[in-house]
């Protein structure tokens, strides 16, 4: 079985706030329904909490800036790691992620490197 990253792009808000409790509950329902294929995942705090790191060259000094890399209408707000038989199954599961209903879910196969 292949693993797929299902990356959620939606409104850039703090999902821990009480006003998003109903939407957060929808994610809980999704996680319960799709639990058989979910291998991991997390919600992310808003992009205002991000730190962007750049290094001019290997071994160089890191340069950090507060905030996201770029301003966008939708931001990467979370992800799931899914283990599915094929892309068709991963897309079917991703279509049930609440973020797909008013944002987008990008599905990508994961490269599994040997440890």
C-alpha positions, 0 to 999 in steps of 0.5 A: 500500500502506498502512503499519500500526504493529503495537504489541506489548504483553507482559511488561515485561522486559529482552529483552536478558537471556540468559534471554529468548534463546529468545523473542528468537530467535522474533522473529528468525524472525518478522522473516526470515519477514515481511521482505517487509512489515517497514519498520522496528521496534524492541524497547523497554527496560523501562518502568522506564527510561522518562521521562514528559514533560508540558508544561502548555501550548504552550511551557511548561516540561517536567515530567519523571518517571521511569518509565511513565505508568501501571502495567500488567500488559502494557507496550508492549515493541516495534513493527513498521512493516508495509507491507501491501495492507490491514488483513486482511493486516496482521492476518495478519502481526501474528498471527505476531508472537511477542508475540501468543501471550502478550500482544497486538499492536495494529494501526493504520494510519499517517497519512502526512503529506507531508514 
